[in-house]
């Protein structure tokens, strides 16, 4: 079942029942947008436990074959 969230982030979250109910949330952070820890904290505080937070945070790293490192700031 989808979850309505109060957040400025681009997210989609659902609750699924496996052996228990778990919240799964996917976050998309557009390139050049700075990630604010307060936004993540506000988002996670709206979920029941357990929760799984996944996403495309557009953080680049040389480990992924990129020549330029562009860290995601919090």
C-alpha positions in Angstrom: 0.0 0.0 0.0 1.4 3.5 -0.9 2.3 5.9 1.9 1.5 9.6 1.8 4.6 11.5 3.0 5.4 15.1 3.9 8.8 15.8 2.4 10.5 18.1 -0.1 12.4 15.1 -1.5 11.3 13.0 -4.6 10.3 9.7 -2.9 8.0 6.8 -3.3 7.2 4.6 -0.3 5.1 1.4 0.2 4.4 -1.0 3.0 4.6 -4.6 2.1 3.8 -7.7 4.2 6.4 -10.5 4.1 6.7 -12.4 7.3 6.0 -9.0 8.9 5.1 -5.5 7.6 8.2 -3.6 6.2 8.4 0.0 4.8 10.4 0.3 1.6 11.2 3.8 0.4 13.0 4.9 -2.8 14.6 8.4 -2.9 15.7 10.3 -6.0 18.1 13.2 -5.6 18.6 15.2 -8.9 22.1 16.0 -10.0 23.5 19.2 -8.3 20.9 19.1 -5.6 22.4 19.1 -2.1 21.1 16.5 0.3 20.1 17.9 3.6 20.3 15.5 6.5 17.2 17.2 8.1 15.1 16.2 5.1 16.2 12.5 5.5 15.6 12.6 9.2 12.1 14.1 8.6 11.4 11.4 6.0 12.5 8.5 8.1 10.6 9.7 11.1 7.4 9.1 9.2 8.0 5.4 8.8 7.2 2.5 11.0 10.0 0.1 11.7 11.4 -2.0 10.1 12.3 0.2 7.1 14.5 0.0 4.0 15.7 3.2 2.4 17.1 3.0 -1.1 17.7 5.5 -3.8 19.6 7.3 -6.5 21.5 10.0 -4.5 23.6 11.0 -7.6 26.8 10.6 -5.7 29.8 9.9 -7.9 33.0 8.1 -7.0 36.2 6.8 -8.6 35.2 3.3 -7.5 32.5 3.4 -10.1 34.9 4.3 -12.9 34.4 8.0 -12.8 37.3 10.4 -13.2 35.8 13.2 -11.2 34.6 12.8 -7.7 31.5 14.7 -6.9 30.6 14.0 -3.3 27.0 14.4 -2.1 27.0 16.9 0.7 24.7 16.7 3.8 
